[in-house]
C-alpha cells in the first residue's frame, strides 16, 4: 500500500466534505485557498515525514495571515483534515495534533463615529449592507448569504449557519422596523435598472460597463456595447440573495473584506476597526442599556450565553455605564 501524501489526504477530506455538503471548496473559497497553498508547499511529501514544526513554520511564514485569530483558524482547519484521516485509518496519527494557536484578544467594538465615517465614503449598495449589520447584529457571512426566501414576518430564518452543530436550531435574525423598511425598499427597487457615472466625462452609462472599462462608452469602446456609443442600461440578473454585487451574485467573503478595508482606509479609520466590530458594537450597546444577556445572546445567534459575556461585552473604559449599574 502506498504511503499517503499531504495532497492525497486533503483530496480525500475535500471529497468527504462535498459528499456531506459541509465546507466544500466550491462553496467556501477561503477553505479551498488554504488547502491549495498547503498542497503547493507540502503536497508531494508523505504524511509520516510531516512534523508539528513544519505546520508552525508554514503558518508563521504566511504574510497574509496577520492576526492571531486568523492563524488559529487556519491551524484548526488543517488539523481537522488530518484528524479525519486518522479517524478513518488513512494515516496512523495526526502529525499536527499538538499544534495550537492562541485566539488572541477579541476584536473591539466599532464606534458610531467610525461607522459614520465609513458610511460617508461607501457606495449606496454597500451602505445598505452596513446598515443591515448595524441594525440586526448579523454576522457578515449570514448577511451576504441571506435570501428573500428566508424572510417571513419580519424574521430571516437560516437553516445553515455557523453554530448549527451546537444549537441544532435554525438561526433567526429578528428585524427591527428600520431594517424592515430597508428591505422593503430594496424589494421594491431590486429590478430597477441602474446606471453608472463615467470616470472620464461624468455622463451616466451602464453600471456594468462603468466598472469594467472605467470610461463611458463614448470615451472608450465597451465590451458590452461593442463601441456603439449608445447610453444603455443594464439590469442585473435576478437573484434570491438580499445583498449582491453589481452582476447579481452573492458577495465573495474575501472580496467583501477587501472592499471594507479599502473604504476604511479612505475614511481614515483605524486599522483595528473590523467589519465584525459592528456586531460587537450592537452587543455592547444592548448590554450597556441593561438588556438581558440571554436575549442578547439569542439575538446574536450564540450557542451559549458565556460566549456573549466573554467576547462581546466591551465595557472596559465605559465608566459612566458601570457607575450607573452599581448605583
Secondary structure, 3 states (H helix, E strand, C coil): CCCCEHHHHHHHHHHHHHHCCCCCCCCCHHHHHHHHHHHHHHCCCEHHHCCHHHHHHHHHCCCCCCCHHHHHHHHHHHHHHHHHHHHCCCCCCCCCCCCCCCCCCCCCCCCHHHHHHHHHCCCHHHHHHHHHHHHHCCCHHHHHHCEHHHEECCEEEECCCCCHHHHCCCEEEECCHHHHHHHHHHHHHCCCCEEEECCCCCCEEEHHHHHHHCCCCCCCCCCCCCCCCCCCCECCCCCCECCECCCCCECCHHHHHHHHHHHHHHHCCCCCCCCCHHHHHHHHHHHHCCCCHHHHHHHHCCCCHHHHHHHHCCCCCCHHHHHHHHC
